[in-house]
Every structure is written in structure tokens, then in C-alpha cells.
Amino acid sequence: MRDAVIVDAVRTPVGKRGGSLSGIHPVDLSAHVLTALAERNGLDPATVDDVVWGCVSQVGEQAGVVGRFAVLAAGWPESVPGVSVSRACGSSQQSVHFAAGLVAAGQYDIAIAGGVESMSRVPMGSARAVPQAGTPYGPLVRARYYPDGDGEFDQGVGAELIAERYGFSRTQLDQHALDSHARAARAIDEGRFTDQITPVTVTREDGSTFTFDTDEGVRRGSTLDRLAALKTPFRADGLVSAGNSSQISDGAAALLITTGEIARARGWTPIARVHTAVLAGCDPVTMALGPIPATAKALKRSGLSIADIGAFEVNEAFAPVTLAWLQETGADYGLLNSNGGAMAIGHPLGGSGARLMTTLVHHMRDNGIRYGLQAMCEAGGMANATVLELL
């Protein structure tokens, strides 16, 4: 039976909305990580069977088949195909699932999985801004979850409902955010991201250039008092603020996936194998609870327990998401997003799944961790979960 292994994983630094990466077209940003991945591994692009590329807001500059255009922008042979994948925030984690599954099935020998999002250039909700675009879910779905006709699927409101259900306090949510920033700052200071980041040369409006090589959303020196002063936009008397939510960001990431046998033949040393890949669904109102059943399903299918996992990357869409996940799974808080999460590093939607996995595989290799687990909540009430095993 063929396996699916991750040979290498690379990402851009994550840029803030309107920040260092905001002037770069998302196709070109995608091409940057493809080029870096090929150069780092002596990969002949002509041998790539497919580029499976996550992207959420597929409108405007991201409306085309971003994976295909990224191939062309990178100067790779026209014979190399590419595809765009959307499973909401888990799009590029799903790209890894698709690529790994097709490699294991023998349909692909070498694949690139990853994703991109330029939220500065293609803001959330851009598709709805099209005149008379309507809602993406239709009257039957609305009637199922809002039979009185009053209500919208709103992830921020869903996060408030989760915080209420689990009895979290504003202080708990804000402290979780502070922990995320502190962990990310420590990771930057200790050089933990150096090997996974491919710096980006950015051209300023005046024609001068600079090298962008560090995640720019990380805040240092914040306090509970400062976070407590932020407004709660989803409820007037709520708990969820911009400070304890994921950041709007720009970024891209890519992973090289093949079989162990092909890797050995090409002189590559894989980092990890894709041990288990699952999906789960939940209600679309409190959709951010999806990682809980997805984690349970991944553990059951893999035959592992929560205690067997040495590192967790669970997307910090909102602080209540990961706190609820911790409470339900009993996982060690110290092993969750130990290099910071989306509240600090940022959440470039379609690129986040690959960003988390890039961070996870490097962290596993650097620390000799045998098993790692990644999970992400997704709009519509879904979640991906992936178990990786260090090689």
C-alpha cells in the first residue's frame, strides 16, 4: 500500500490587512511559495502531477483557478495543472487531504498542496457585494435553521453563543489571546519560524524594496485591561472582540507531497506522513465547534488517544473555539498552538490550513514529536482533522 508523505512545507510570513503583502496579487503570492518549495528541494516542476490550491473568496483577483495561474506565474511548464479548492477556512487543509489521498491511491506521484488568501485585496464578503447576488445558502437552509425568518449565519454571533454555552468569561477569552501573542513572539525571537518562512521582496510605492520575513500581526506588551476596552461588535454586551478573534490577513503556504518510495528515489527526506485525514459536520450556527467531533473521529480512526498526540494546531478563529475544544478533548493547553495561533499570527482564510500544517510539521521535526493533530472549523458547520506522524 502506498503512503503519502510531506517532504517539505513552506510559507510566506503572514501580513496584516493593508500591510506588507497587500500590494502583491494573490496569484503572484502563490507563485512565490511554489518557487521556494521547488528551489529548496531541487524539484523539477515538470514532474508535478497537480497543484491543489485552497482559496476561499474566489471572486475578483481570486476568481479564476488560482492554483493553475500560480503555476503559470511561477514560470512552471504549461503541462502542470492546478485547481482551486474551497472548504471555507479549511480549504488548504482540504487541499492536503485531496493531494495525499490521490498520492496514496496511485493517481498522483508528486503533488503540491497549499493555498492563499489576500484579504486586503479581496475582502471577506466580496462575493455578496455583487449586486443582486443573494445569499449563498438559499431559502430552504434558512427555513431549517431560522424558521421564523429572523437571523443570519454569522460566525461572530456563533462564537458568542459558544462562549455563553461554555460559561467563558471575557477575561478567559482575552487571556487566551494574550497567550497566543506571547507564544508567537517567543517563537519569532527564538527563530522557530526561520526554516519554514520564505521571505518576500516587497516593492514600495516609491520603487524601493524591502525584505518581509516576519509575521507582522503579533502584538507585544498588550494587557488584559487594553483588551477589555475593545468593543464587542457581535453583541453589545458580548465577549468576543477583535482582540480575541483571528486577524484579517494575507499569506500563502505550500507542501510537497509524494510517497515514501518516490521520496527515497529522489534523495528527499520526508518530514512526516499523513497518518489519518477525516472530516466532520456540525450545526452551521455554532459552526466553530466542528473541530471537536472532527478530533474525536480522527482519534478513533487512527487508533490513538489524545494523550498520544504531542502537538496540536487548532485554528484560533475565535478564542471560544479553542477553549471549548480544550474543554471537550482534555488536551494539554501547553501543547495547543505552542508557537501562537491565528489570534496572533493571522488567518489568511484559504492559506491558513497549509500555514498551520507547515508550522506543525516543522515543530514536530524540531522537537522530535511523533504525532501531531490539526483541526479547523469551517463555515457551514464542518471541520477537517489531520493526524501526522513524524518520520
Secondary structure, DSSP 8 states (H G I E B T S, - for coil): ----EEEEEEE---EETTSTTTTS-HHHHHHHHHHHHHHHHT--GGG--EEEEE-S--SGGGSS-HHHHHHHHTT--TT--EEEE--GGGHHHHHHHHHHHHHHHTS-SEEEEEEEEETTTS-TTTGGGSTT---SSHHHHHHHH-TTS-----HHHHHHHHHHHHT--HHHHHHHHHHHHHHHHHHHHTTTTTTTB--EEEE-TTS-EEEE-S-S----S--HHHHHTS--TT-TT-S--GGGB--BEEEEEEEEEE-HHHHHHTT---SEEEEEEEEEE--SSSGGGTHHHHHHHHHHHHT--GGG--EEEE--SBHHHHHHHHHHH---GGGBSTT--TTTS-B-HHHHHHHHHHHHHHHHHHHT-SEEEEEEEETTTEEEEEEEEE-
